[in-house]
Amino acid sequence: MTSDSREASAPVEERSAEEEHGKSRKREREETRENKSPSPPAKHSRKEEKEKDRKKEDKDRKSSRKDKKDDKEREKDKKRSEKDKDRKDKDRKRRSRSRSTDRKDKKRDRKEKDENGDVEEGEVKEEAPPPPEPRPLTEREKARLKLIEEMQAKEESVTTVAPMDDPVWCAKKAQEEKPSRHCPYLDTIDRTVLDFDFEKLCSISLSHLNVYACMVCGKYFQGRGTNTHAYTHSLDTDHRVFLNLQTLKFFCLPDNYEVTDPSLDDIKYVLKPHFSDQLIKSLNGWTRSVRALDDSTYYPGVVGLNNIKANDYENVILHAFSHVPPLRDYFLKEDNYAAIKRPPGDKLQELTRRFGELIRKLWNTKAFKAHVSPHEMLQAIVLCSEKKFQFTKQGDAAEFMNFLLNTMHSALNGTAKTNSSIVYKTFRGRMRVFTRKVPPVDASEDQRRMLMQLPEYQEETKEQPFLFLSLDLPPTPLYRDELMQNIIPQVPLHVLLQKFNGQTEKEYKTYNENFMKRFELLSLPLYLIISYKRFHKNQWFVEKNPTIVNFPISNVDLYECVAADKQATIKYTTYDLLANIIHDGPPEQGRYRTQLHHTGSTKWFELEDLHVKDILPQMITLAESYIQIWKLNTEKTREQRMEEVAPEGDLSTITN
């Protein structure tokens, strides 16, 4: 409180004290008078008491009014005193600020004087010696400084992580996705448990949206925000590093910041392999084996496929097609088929996408393990075939191959033209079919002679394309040999190929008519698929023909199968074996295996599910071949290969 306010409030307080003292003295005098007065008579005692009570009430009212007035005056005086106090406090602060600024100005002036060194008249000031000249830098020091500047520039360009006392936990900060190059939990990643072959579904919600893979246990979880399965998993198990399976970004949970580190590139490559044009060209000449994460060695493309239950008939076809170079090179580049547009809700686009992913995983040169699980491809096959080909039930490899070729051609928007899809470009050839109707067996000679003159019994010629050739095996013998053993018949391949020489006729029966057909080839495909008809269904069950086909693994000449008017135009007619698919056991409970030729190492490998082993070329012809893929030799003509002399004991160069 200021001095003025104190002086103003002092007389007010003195007055209020005097008034109270005067009131108390008046009350005492009145009480003494009443006590001294003589007692009135009994008649008037009640009236006097009433008058006394009324006088007291009047006095009390007057005193209460005065007290209220006094209280109001006191409150007004307090408010005035407070205002005066605030005003004086502001003045005091203003004065103190001005004093502090004056002191600062004085200090600044003193410093300037000291720096300038005020020299009095007649006084000589000594000059300070000049600083020594810097030593010239050597070339090594210059290079070091340049390197330091580059590192500093890189650090400035990279955004840093939020400090530990400011964790990124809220949704707003999580959306900023601050990257970090220094995550303390990268050493917890276990690459041995990572498996990206299975379908990308959350292990709890079974949703395929926004799925993350835990880098510590390998499980899939949905989301990364609060109250999501991935976030809860990170809190429960203390697993911190997660990978988004769609965007290929790493995040640390529950802190929820992005992790950018070059040591994680190998995980991204395993999840989504990519191939450059130079790498694709080098695959045909790849000669060295690759070491996986578990120290196992493998050749790219020669890796096992997991048999989930009964999908070995699909695995052998997928393995064989993965070694057809044009088909392989086309699907190794995702840009070749990613832009193909299909109608809304079409299922076939999923088949080509999954097939491309499987081809890239089979030929991955930086894989963590030497086997692949075709789970996603099998799911797409079940969906596109409307559950005709399932991986829980054994099927026919030839039927599946026919379905896969035609469905992939349709999925790539193929038309009737040969160059409309990679499938037709690789496997499609053309043949000429001669068909004539056979008269009934019970008809007489005159009736037959009359029927043969009708136009419907005349021979018809038709040209049609083909994706593979089916060869008929001779029937199996009904009886055993002299030693009471089952006879396993054998037949050379060139005998079976006589079906397409344009002269051999074969009868085809329908439910009411019979036809005789003969075939000849008009154009040869770049890769020829041959299927042997081993399974025949009778009235009760399916029979298997165990006939062994004898064939050379190179220089199979189809010149005699080409039509006479096309032989002069077709330059190359010899084929070399690329893949051989074998069926062992009974028809319904048998198993499939495939034999592949690795062009880089010039070795033959046998693959049965996850088992891979190298074999001798002489062992290929001893099994019951079911499907074969042959490659057209476009380096040497038929005449040049006939001049080659086959070394003794080498079955790989024996010709027909």
C-alpha positions as CSV (number, residue, x, y, z in Angstrom):
1,M,0.0,0.0,0.0
2,T,1.3,3.5,-0.9
3,S,1.8,6.3,1.6
4,D,-1.0,8.4,0.1
5,S,-3.5,5.6,0.5
6,R,-2.4,5.0,4.0
7,E,-2.9,8.7,4.9
8,A,-6.4,8.6,3.3
9,S,-7.5,5.4,5.0
10,A,-6.2,6.5,8.6
11,P,-8.9,9.1,9.4
12,V,-11.6,6.8,8.1
13,E,-10.6,4.1,10.5
14,E,-10.4,6.6,13.4
15,R,-13.8,7.8,12.7
16,S,-15.3,4.3,12.6
17,A,-13.7,3.5,15.9
18,E,-15.0,6.7,17.6
19,E,-18.5,6.1,16.3
20,E,-18.6,2.5,17.7
21,H,-17.3,3.7,21.0
22,G,-20.0,6.4,21.2
23,K,-22.7,3.9,20.4
24,S,-21.6,1.6,23.1
25,R,-21.6,4.4,25.7
26,K,-25.1,5.5,24.8
27,R,-26.4,2.0,25.2
28,E,-24.8,1.7,28.6
29,R,-26.4,5.1,29.7
30,E,-29.8,4.0,28.6
31,E,-29.5,0.7,30.4
32,T,-28.5,2.4,33.7
33,R,-31.5,4.9,33.4
34,E,-33.9,2.0,32.9
35,N,-32.5,0.2,35.9
36,K,-32.7,3.4,38.1
37,S,-36.3,4.3,37.2
38,P,-39.0,3.2,39.7
39,S,-41.0,0.1,38.9
40,P,-44.3,1.1,37.1
41,P,-47.6,-0.2,38.3
42,A,-48.8,-3.6,37.2
43,K,-51.4,-2.1,34.8
44,H,-49.0,-0.5,32.5
45,S,-46.2,-3.1,32.7
46,R,-47.2,-4.9,29.5
47,K,-47.5,-1.7,27.5
48,E,-44.1,-0.5,28.7
49,E,-42.5,-3.8,27.8
50,K,-43.9,-3.6,24.3
51,E,-42.7,0.0,23.9
52,K,-39.3,-1.0,25.1
53,D,-39.1,-3.9,22.6
54,R,-40.2,-1.6,19.8
55,K,-37.6,0.9,20.7
56,K,-34.9,-1.8,20.8
57,E,-36.0,-3.0,17.4
58,D,-35.8,0.5,16.0
59,K,-32.4,1.0,17.5
60,D,-31.2,-2.4,16.1
61,R,-32.5,-1.4,12.6
62,K,-30.8,1.9,12.7
63,S,-27.5,0.3,13.9
64,S,-27.7,-2.4,11.1
65,R,-28.3,0.3,8.5
66,K,-25.3,2.2,9.8
67,D,-23.2,-1.0,9.8
68,K,-24.1,-1.7,6.2
69,K,-23.2,1.8,5.1
70,D,-19.9,1.4,7.0
71,D,-19.2,-1.9,5.3
72,K,-19.8,-0.4,1.8
73,E,-17.5,2.5,2.6
74,R,-14.8,0.1,3.8
75,E,-15.1,-2.0,0.6
76,K,-14.8,1.1,-1.6
77,D,-11.8,2.3,0.4
78,K,-10.1,-1.2,-0.1
79,K,-10.7,-1.1,-3.9
80,R,-9.2,2.4,-4.1
81,S,-6.2,1.3,-2.1
82,E,-5.7,-1.7,-4.3
83,K,-5.8,0.3,-7.5
84,D,-3.4,2.8,-6.0
85,K,-1.1,-0.1,-5.1
86,D,-1.2,-1.6,-8.6
87,R,-0.5,1.7,-10.2
88,K,2.6,2.3,-8.0
89,D,3.8,-1.3,-8.7
90,K,3.7,-0.6,-12.4
91,D,5.6,2.6,-11.9
92,R,8.2,0.8,-9.9
93,K,8.7,-1.9,-12.6
94,R,9.0,0.8,-15.3
95,R,11.7,2.6,-13.4
96,S,13.6,-0.7,-12.7
97,R,13.6,-1.5,-16.5
98,S,14.9,1.9,-17.4
99,R,17.6,1.5,-14.8
100,S,18.7,-1.9,-16.2
101,T,18.8,-0.6,-19.8
102,D,20.9,2.3,-18.6
103,R,23.3,-0.1,-16.9
104,K,23.6,-2.2,-20.1
105,D,24.3,0.8,-22.2
106,K,27.1,1.8,-19.8
107,K,28.6,-1.6,-20.0
108,R,28.5,-1.6,-23.8
109,D,30.2,1.8,-23.8
110,R,32.9,0.5,-21.5
111,K,33.6,-2.5,-23.7
112,E,33.8,-0.3,-26.8
113,K,36.2,1.9,-25.1
114,D,38.3,-1.0,-24.0
115,E,38.3,-2.4,-27.5
116,N,39.2,0.9,-29.1
117,G,41.8,1.5,-26.5
118,D,41.3,5.2,-25.8
119,V,44.8,6.7,-26.3
120,E,45.6,9.9,-24.6
121,E,47.5,12.6,-26.4
122,G,51.2,11.9,-26.6
123,E,50.8,8.2,-25.7
124,V,52.0,5.6,-28.2
125,K,50.0,2.4,-28.5
126,E,51.8,-0.9,-29.2
127,E,50.4,-2.8,-32.1
128,A,49.7,-6.6,-31.7
129,P,51.8,-8.9,-33.7
130,P,50.0,-10.3,-36.9
131,P,48.7,-13.9,-36.7
132,P,50.8,-16.6,-38.2
133,E,49.9,-17.7,-41.8
134,P,48.0,-21.1,-41.9
135,R,50.0,-24.1,-43.1
136,P,49.0,-25.3,-46.5
137,L,46.9,-28.5,-46.5
138,T,48.2,-31.7,-47.9
139,E,46.3,-33.7,-50.5
140,R,45.3,-36.3,-47.9
141,E,43.9,-33.6,-45.6
142,K,42.0,-32.0,-48.4
143,A,40.4,-35.4,-49.3
144,R,39.6,-36.0,-45.6
145,L,37.9,-32.5,-45.4
146,K,35.9,-33.2,-48.6
147,L,34.7,-36.5,-47.2
148,I,33.7,-35.0,-43.9
149,E,31.7,-32.3,-45.8
150,E,29.9,-34.9,-47.9
151,M,29.0,-36.9,-44.7
152,Q,27.7,-33.8,-43.1
153,A,25.6,-33.0,-46.1
154,K,24.1,-36.5,-46.2
155,E,23.2,-36.3,-42.4
156,E,21.5,-33.0,-43.0
157,S,19.5,-34.3,-45.9
158,V,18.3,-37.4,-43.9
159,T,15.6,-36.5,-41.4
160,T,16.4,-37.6,-37.9
161,V,14.2,-39.6,-35.5
162,A,12.3,-37.9,-32.7
163,P,14.3,-37.9,-29.4
164,M,13.5,-40.6,-26.8
165,D,11.7,-38.1,-24.5
166,D,9.3,-37.3,-27.4
167,P,8.0,-40.8,-28.5
168,V,6.0,-41.0,-31.7
169,W,2.9,-42.6,-30.2
170,C,-0.1,-40.4,-31.2
171,A,-1.8,-40.7,-34.5
172,K,-0.7,-37.3,-35.7
173,K,2.9,-38.0,-35.2
174,A,2.6,-41.5,-36.6
175,Q,1.3,-40.1,-39.9
176,E,4.4,-38.0,-40.2
177,E,6.4,-41.3,-40.3
178,K,9.7,-39.9,-39.2
179,P,12.5,-42.2,-40.6
180,S,15.4,-43.4,-38.5
181,R,18.7,-44.8,-39.5
182,H,19.6,-45.8,-35.9
183,C,17.0,-48.3,-34.7
184,P,18.2,-50.1,-31.6
185,Y,16.1,-53.2,-32.3
186,L,17.6,-54.3,-35.7
187,D,19.6,-57.0,-34.0
188,T,16.4,-58.7,-32.9
189,I,15.5,-59.6,-36.5
190,D,15.6,-63.4,-37.1
191,R,15.9,-64.1,-40.9
192,T,15.6,-67.8,-40.4
193,V,11.9,-67.6,-39.5
194,L,10.9,-65.3,-42.3
195,D,8.8,-67.0,-44.9
196,F,6.9,-64.8,-47.5
197,D,5.6,-67.7,-49.6
198,F,2.3,-68.1,-47.9
199,E,-0.8,-65.9,-48.4
200,K,-0.5,-62.4,-46.9
201,L,-3.3,-62.7,-44.3
202,C,-3.5,-61.5,-40.8
203,S,-3.0,-64.5,-38.4
204,I,-5.8,-63.2,-36.2
205,S,-8.4,-61.3,-38.3
206,L,-7.6,-63.2,-41.6
207,S,-7.7,-59.8,-43.4
208,H,-5.5,-59.1,-46.4
209,L,-5.6,-55.3,-45.9
210,N,-2.6,-53.4,-44.4
211,V,-0.8,-56.6,-43.3
212,Y,2.6,-56.4,-41.5
213,A,5.1,-59.2,-40.9
214,C,6.9,-59.4,-37.6
215,M,10.6,-59.6,-38.2
216,V,11.3,-61.5,-35.0
217,C,8.7,-64.4,-35.2
218,G,7.6,-64.2,-38.8
219,K,3.9,-64.0,-38.1
220,Y,1.5,-61.7,-40.0
221,F,-0.6,-59.0,-38.2
222,Q,-2.9,-56.3,-39.4
223,G,-2.3,-52.5,-38.8
224,R,0.3,-50.7,-36.9
225,G,-1.8,-48.0,-35.1
226,T,-3.0,-48.2,-31.5
227,N,-5.5,-51.0,-30.8
228,T,-4.4,-53.0,-33.8
229,H,-3.1,-56.6,-33.8
230,A,0.5,-55.7,-34.7
231,Y,0.6,-53.0,-32.0
232,T,-0.8,-55.4,-29.4
233,H,1.7,-58.1,-30.5
234,S,4.6,-55.7,-30.1
235,L,3.5,-54.8,-26.5
236,D,2.8,-58.4,-25.5
237,T,6.0,-60.1,-26.9
238,D,8.4,-57.1,-27.1
239,H,8.8,-57.7,-30.8
240,R,9.6,-54.3,-32.3
241,V,10.4,-54.4,-36.0
242,F,7.6,-54.9,-38.6
243,L,7.5,-54.9,-42.4
244,N,4.6,-53.7,-44.4
245,L,4.0,-56.4,-47.1
246,Q,2.5,-54.0,-49.6
247,T,4.8,-50.9,-49.3
248,L,8.0,-52.7,-48.3
249,K,8.5,-50.2,-45.4
250,F,9.9,-51.1,-42.0
251,F,8.4,-49.7,-38.8
252,C,9.3,-49.9,-35.1
253,L,6.4,-50.5,-32.9
254,P,4.9,-49.3,-30.5
255,D,7.0,-46.2,-31.1
256,N,5.6,-46.2,-34.6
257,Y,8.4,-44.6,-36.6
258,E,9.8,-45.7,-40.0
259,V,13.2,-47.5,-40.0
260,T,15.5,-47.0,-43.0
261,D,18.6,-49.0,-43.0
262,P,20.6,-50.5,-45.9
263,S,21.0,-53.8,-44.0
264,L,17.3,-54.5,-44.5
265,D,17.5,-54.5,-48.4
266,D,18.0,-58.3,-48.5
267,I,14.6,-58.9,-46.8
268,K,12.9,-56.6,-49.3
269,Y,14.5,-58.5,-52.1
270,V,13.4,-61.8,-50.8
271,L,9.8,-60.5,-50.4
272,K,9.7,-59.0,-53.9
273,P,12.6,-60.0,-56.2
274,H,13.3,-57.9,-59.2
275,F,15.4,-58.7,-62.2
276,S,17.2,-56.3,-64.5
277,D,17.7,-57.0,-68.2
278,Q,21.3,-57.8,-67.7
279,L,20.6,-60.3,-64.9
280,I,17.9,-62.0,-67.1
281,K,20.4,-62.5,-69.9
282,S,23.0,-64.0,-67.6
283,L,20.6,-66.7,-66.2
284,N,21.1,-69.0,-69.2
285,G,24.8,-69.0,-68.7
286,W,24.8,-69.1,-64.8
287,T,27.5,-71.6,-63.9
288,R,28.1,-71.2,-60.2
289,S,25.9,-72.3,-57.3
290,V,24.5,-69.9,-54.7
291,R,24.7,-70.2,-51.0
292,A,21.5,-69.7,-49.0
293,L,21.1,-68.3,-45.5
294,D,21.2,-71.8,-43.9
295,D,24.5,-72.6,-45.7
296,S,22.8,-74.8,-48.3
297,T,23.9,-74.4,-52.0
298,Y,21.5,-74.3,-55.0
299,Y,21.4,-73.2,-58.6
300,P,18.9,-70.5,-59.4
301,G,15.8,-72.2,-60.9
302,V,16.7,-75.6,-59.4
303,V,15.0,-75.4,-56.1
304,G,12.4,-77.7,-54.5
305,L,8.6,-76.9,-54.4
306,N,6.7,-77.8,-51.2
307,N,4.1,-80.5,-51.5
308,I,1.4,-79.2,-49.2
309,K,-0.7,-82.4,-49.5
310,A,-1.2,-83.8,-53.0
311,N,-0.1,-81.1,-55.4
312,D,2.9,-82.9,-56.9
313,Y,1.1,-83.1,-60.2
314,E,1.1,-79.3,-60.3
315,N,4.6,-78.8,-59.0
316,V,6.2,-80.8,-61.9
317,I,4.3,-78.6,-64.5
318,L,5.3,-75.4,-62.8
319,H,8.9,-76.6,-62.6
320,A,9.0,-77.5,-66.3
321,F,7.5,-74.2,-67.4
322,S,9.9,-72.3,-65.3
323,H,12.8,-73.6,-67.4
324,V,11.4,-72.5,-70.7
325,P,13.5,-69.4,-71.3
326,P,11.0,-67.2,-73.3
327,L,8.2,-67.9,-70.8
328,R,10.6,-67.4,-67.9
329,D,12.1,-64.2,-69.2
330,Y,8.6,-62.8,-69.9
331,F,7.3,-63.3,-66.3
332,L,10.6,-62.3,-64.6
333,K,9.7,-58.7,-65.7
334,E,6.5,-57.7,-64.0
335,D,6.1,-54.7,-66.4
336,N,5.4,-57.1,-69.3
337,Y,2.0,-58.1,-68.0
338,A,1.1,-55.7,-65.2
339,A,-0.5,-53.2,-67.6
340,I,-2.9,-55.8,-69.1
341,K,-6.5,-54.8,-68.3
342,R,-9.2,-57.4,-67.6
343,P,-12.9,-56.9,-67.0
344,P,-14.0,-56.0,-63.5
345,G,-14.3,-59.0,-61.2
346,D,-12.2,-61.2,-63.5
347,K,-10.3,-64.0,-61.8
348,L,-7.8,-64.8,-64.5
349,Q,-5.6,-61.8,-63.7
350,E,-4.7,-63.3,-60.4
351,L,-3.3,-66.4,-62.1
352,T,-0.7,-64.5,-64.2
353,R,0.3,-62.4,-61.2
354,R,0.8,-65.4,-58.9
355,F,2.6,-67.3,-61.7
356,G,5.0,-64.4,-62.2
357,E,5.7,-64.2,-58.4
358,L,6.5,-67.9,-58.3
359,I,8.9,-67.7,-61.3
360,R,10.8,-64.8,-59.6
361,K,11.1,-66.8,-56.4
362,L,12.3,-69.9,-58.2
363,W,15.1,-67.9,-59.9
364,N,16.0,-65.7,-57.0
365,T,19.7,-65.5,-56.6
366,K,19.6,-64.1,-53.0
367,A,17.1,-66.5,-51.4
368,F,17.2,-67.3,-47.6
369,K,16.3,-71.0,-48.3
370,A,16.7,-73.5,-51.1
371,H,13.0,-74.3,-51.5
372,V,9.8,-72.4,-52.3
373,S,6.2,-73.0,-51.2
374,P,3.7,-72.4,-54.1
375,H,0.8,-71.7,-51.8
376,E,-0.4,-68.5,-53.4
377,M,-0.2,-70.0,-56.9
378,L,-2.2,-73.0,-55.8
379,Q,-4.9,-70.8,-54.3
380,A,-5.1,-68.9,-57.6
381,I,-5.4,-72.2,-59.6
382,V,-8.2,-73.4,-57.3
383,L,-10.0,-70.1,-57.8
384,C,-9.6,-70.0,-61.6
385,S,-10.4,-73.7,-62.2
386,E,-13.5,-73.5,-60.0
387,K,-12.0,-76.2,-57.7
388,K,-11.3,-78.6,-60.5
389,F,-7.6,-78.7,-59.7
390,Q,-7.0,-78.8,-55.9
391,F,-3.9,-79.3,-53.9
392,T,-5.6,-81.7,-51.5
393,K,-6.5,-84.3,-54.1
394,Q,-4.3,-86.0,-56.7
395,G,-4.9,-85.0,-60.3
396,D,-3.7,-85.6,-63.9
397,A,-0.6,-83.6,-64.9
398,A,-1.5,-83.6,-68.6
399,E,-5.0,-82.1,-67.9
400,F,-3.6,-79.5,-65.6
401,M,-1.0,-78.5,-68.2
402,N,-3.7,-78.1,-70.8
403,F,-5.7,-75.9,-68.4
404,L,-2.8,-73.8,-67.4
405,L,-1.7,-73.1,-71.0
406,N,-5.1,-72.1,-72.3
407,T,-6.1,-70.1,-69.2
408,M,-2.8,-68.1,-69.2
409,H,-3.3,-67.3,-72.8
410,S,-6.8,-66.0,-72.1
411,A,-5.5,-64.1,-69.0
412,L,-2.9,-62.3,-71.2
413,N,-5.7,-61.1,-73.6
414,G,-4.7,-63.6,-76.2
415,T,-6.6,-64.1,-79.5
416,A,-6.5,-66.7,-82.3
417,K,-3.3,-65.2,-83.7
418,T,0.0,-66.8,-82.9
419,N,1.7,-63.6,-81.7
420,S,-1.1,-62.6,-79.4
421,S,0.5,-64.0,-76.2
422,I,3.8,-65.4,-75.0
423,V,2.1,-68.8,-74.6
424,Y,1.2,-69.1,-78.3
425,K,4.6,-67.6,-79.4
426,T,6.5,-70.3,-77.4
427,F,4.4,-73.5,-77.8
428,R,2.1,-73.1,-80.7
429,G,2.5,-75.0,-84.0
430,R,0.2,-76.0,-86.9
431,M,-0.8,-79.3,-88.4
432,R,-2.9,-80.6,-91.2
433,V,-5.6,-83.1,-90.4
434,F,-7.1,-85.6,-92.9
435,T,-10.5,-87.0,-91.8
436,R,-12.7,-89.5,-93.5
437,K,-15.8,-91.2,-92.3
438,V,-15.9,-95.1,-92.0
439,P,-18.9,-97.0,-93.3
440,P,-20.8,-99.1,-90.7
441,V,-19.4,-102.6,-90.1
442,D,-22.7,-104.4,-90.8
443,A,-23.0,-102.8,-94.3
444,S,-22.6,-104.9,-97.4
445,E,-20.1,-104.2,-100.1
446,D,-22.6,-102.6,-102.4
447,Q,-23.8,-100.3,-99.6
448,R,-20.2,-99.4,-98.7
449,R,-19.5,-98.6,-102.4
450,M,-22.6,-96.4,-102.5
451,L,-21.7,-94.7,-99.2
452,M,-18.1,-94.0,-100.3
453,Q,-19.5,-91.9,-103.2
454,L,-21.4,-89.6,-100.9
455,P,-19.8,-86.3,-100.0
456,E,-19.8,-86.9,-96.2
457,Y,-17.7,-90.0,-96.7
458,Q,-15.1,-88.2,-98.7
459,E,-11.8,-87.2,-97.1
460,E,-11.7,-83.7,-95.6
461,T,-8.6,-81.6,-95.0
462,K,-8.4,-79.1,-92.2
463,E,-5.5,-77.0,-90.7
464,Q,-5.6,-76.4,-87.0
465,P,-3.1,-75.2,-84.3
466,F,-1.8,-77.3,-81.5
467,L,0.0,-76.6,-78.2
468,F,1.2,-80.1,-77.5
469,L,1.3,-83.5,-79.3
470,S,-0.3,-86.6,-77.8
471,L,1.4,-89.9,-78.7
472,D,-0.3,-93.3,-78.3
473,L,1.5,-96.1,-76.6
474,P,1.1,-99.7,-77.8
475,P,-1.2,-101.9,-75.7
476,T,0.4,-103.9,-72.9
477,P,0.7,-107.7,-73.2
478,L,-2.0,-109.8,-71.5
479,Y,0.3,-112.7,-70.6
480,R,3.6,-113.2,-68.8
481,D,6.8,-114.3,-70.5
482,E,8.5,-117.8,-70.3
483,L,10.0,-117.0,-66.9
484,M,6.6,-116.2,-65.5
485,Q,7.5,-112.5,-65.1
486,N,5.6,-109.5,-66.2
487,I,6.8,-108.2,-69.6
488,I,7.6,-104.5,-69.6
489,P,7.3,-103.5,-73.3
490,Q,9.6,-100.8,-74.8
491,V,9.0,-98.7,-77.9
492,P,11.3,-96.2,-79.7
493,L,10.2,-92.6,-79.9
494,H,10.5,-92.4,-83.7
495,V,7.9,-95.2,-84.0
496,L,5.4,-93.2,-82.0
497,L,6.2,-90.1,-84.1
498,Q,5.0,-91.9,-87.2
499,K,1.5,-90.8,-86.2
500,F,2.3,-87.4,-87.7
501,N,4.0,-88.5,-91.0
502,G,0.9,-87.9,-93.0
503,Q,0.5,-91.6,-94.0
504,T,-0.4,-93.5,-90.8
505,E,-4.1,-93.6,-90.1
506,K,-5.8,-94.1,-86.8
507,E,-9.4,-94.8,-86.0
508,Y,-11.4,-92.6,-83.7
509,K,-14.7,-93.8,-82.4
510,T,-17.7,-91.9,-81.2
511,Y,-21.0,-93.2,-79.8
512,N,-22.5,-93.9,-83.3
513,E,-19.8,-93.1,-85.9
514,N,-16.2,-94.0,-86.7
515,F,-13.5,-91.8,-88.3
516,M,-10.1,-92.4,-89.8
517,K,-7.6,-89.6,-89.3
518,R,-4.0,-88.9,-90.3
519,F,-1.8,-85.9,-89.4
520,E,1.2,-84.0,-90.7
521,L,2.9,-80.9,-89.3
522,L,3.0,-77.6,-91.1
523,S,5.0,-75.5,-88.7
524,L,7.2,-76.5,-85.7
525,P,7.0,-74.5,-82.4
526,L,10.1,-73.2,-80.7
527,Y,9.4,-75.5,-77.7
528,L,7.5,-78.7,-78.4
529,I,5.5,-80.5,-75.7
530,I,4.9,-84.2,-76.1
531,S,2.4,-86.1,-73.9
532,Y,2.2,-89.9,-73.8
533,K,-1.2,-91.4,-73.2
534,R,-0.5,-93.7,-70.3
535,F,-3.9,-93.7,-68.6
536,H,-7.0,-95.3,-70.0
537,K,-10.4,-95.5,-68.3
538,N,-12.4,-98.7,-68.8
539,Q,-15.9,-99.5,-67.5
540,W,-14.7,-99.9,-63.9
541,F,-11.4,-98.2,-63.2
542,V,-8.4,-96.3,-64.7
543,E,-5.6,-98.4,-66.1
544,K,-2.0,-97.4,-66.6
545,N,0.2,-98.4,-69.5
546,P,3.8,-99.1,-68.2
547,T,5.4,-99.1,-71.6
548,I,8.9,-97.4,-71.5
549,V,9.7,-95.1,-74.3
550,N,13.3,-95.2,-75.6
551,F,14.4,-91.8,-76.8
552,P,17.6,-89.8,-77.2
553,I,17.9,-86.6,-75.1
554,S,19.2,-84.6,-78.1
555,N,18.9,-84.4,-81.9
556,V,15.4,-85.7,-82.3
557,D,14.6,-85.1,-85.9
558,L,11.0,-84.3,-87.0
559,Y,11.8,-83.8,-90.7
560,E,9.7,-86.8,-91.7
561,C,6.7,-85.4,-89.8
562,V,6.7,-82.2,-91.7
563,A,4.4,-81.9,-94.8
564,A,6.1,-82.4,-98.1
565,D,5.1,-78.9,-99.3
566,K,6.6,-77.3,-96.1
567,Q,9.9,-79.2,-95.9
568,A,11.8,-76.8,-98.1
569,T,10.7,-73.7,-96.0
570,I,11.4,-75.1,-92.6
571,K,15.2,-74.8,-91.9
572,Y,15.5,-76.3,-88.4
573,T,13.8,-79.6,-87.5
574,T,15.9,-81.1,-84.7
575,Y,15.0,-80.9,-81.0
576,D,16.9,-81.3,-77.7
577,L,15.2,-82.5,-74.4
578,L,14.7,-79.8,-71.8
579,A,12.4,-81.3,-69.2
580,N,11.0,-84.8,-68.6
581,I,8.1,-85.5,-66.3
582,I,7.7,-89.0,-64.8
583,H,4.8,-90.8,-63.1
584,D,5.6,-93.6,-60.7
585,G,3.1,-96.0,-59.1
586,P,-0.6,-96.8,-59.7
587,P,-2.8,-94.2,-61.4
588,E,-4.6,-92.9,-58.4
589,Q,-1.9,-93.2,-55.7
590,G,1.2,-92.6,-57.7
591,R,3.6,-89.6,-57.5
592,Y,5.2,-87.3,-60.0
593,R,8.8,-86.2,-60.4
594,T,10.6,-84.1,-63.0
595,Q,14.0,-84.1,-64.6
596,L,15.4,-80.8,-65.7
597,H,18.4,-79.7,-67.8
598,H,20.3,-76.7,-66.3
599,T,21.8,-75.0,-69.3
600,G,24.4,-73.0,-67.4
601,S,26.1,-75.9,-65.7
602,T,25.0,-78.5,-68.4
603,K,23.9,-80.8,-65.6
604,W,20.7,-82.8,-65.2
605,F,18.7,-82.6,-62.0
606,E,15.8,-84.6,-60.6
607,L,13.3,-82.8,-58.5
608,E,10.7,-84.5,-56.4
609,D,8.9,-82.0,-54.1
610,L,11.6,-80.7,-51.8
611,H,14.3,-83.2,-52.8
612,V,16.8,-82.1,-55.4
613,K,19.7,-84.3,-56.8
614,D,21.8,-84.4,-59.9
615,I,21.6,-87.4,-62.1
616,L,23.4,-88.9,-65.1
617,P,21.9,-88.4,-68.6
618,Q,21.8,-92.2,-69.1
619,M,19.3,-92.6,-66.3
620,I,16.6,-90.4,-67.9
621,T,15.3,-93.0,-70.4
622,L,14.8,-95.7,-67.8
623,A,11.7,-94.2,-66.2
624,E,8.0,-94.0,-67.4
625,S,8.0,-90.7,-69.1
626,Y,4.6,-88.9,-69.2
627,I,5.3,-85.3,-70.4
628,Q,8.3,-84.0,-72.2
629,I,9.4,-80.5,-73.3
630,W,11.8,-80.3,-76.3
631,K,13.7,-77.2,-77.4
632,L,14.2,-76.5,-81.1
633,N,17.9,-76.2,-82.1
634,T,18.2,-73.0,-84.1
635,E,22.0,-73.0,-84.2
636,K,22.6,-76.0,-86.5
637,T,20.6,-77.4,-89.4
638,R,19.5,-81.0,-89.9
639,E,22.4,-81.7,-92.3
640,Q,25.0,-80.2,-89.9
641,R,23.8,-82.3,-87.0
642,M,23.8,-85.4,-89.1
643,E,27.5,-84.9,-89.8
644,E,28.3,-84.9,-86.1
645,V,29.9,-88.1,-84.9
646,A,28.5,-89.3,-81.5
647,P,31.3,-90.3,-79.1
648,E,31.1,-93.9,-77.7
649,G,29.0,-94.3,-74.6
650,D,27.4,-90.8,-74.7
651,L,23.7,-91.3,-75.0
652,S,23.1,-87.6,-75.0
653,T,24.2,-87.3,-78.7
654,I,22.7,-90.4,-80.2
655,T,20.2,-89.6,-83.0
656,N,17.3,-91.5,-84.3
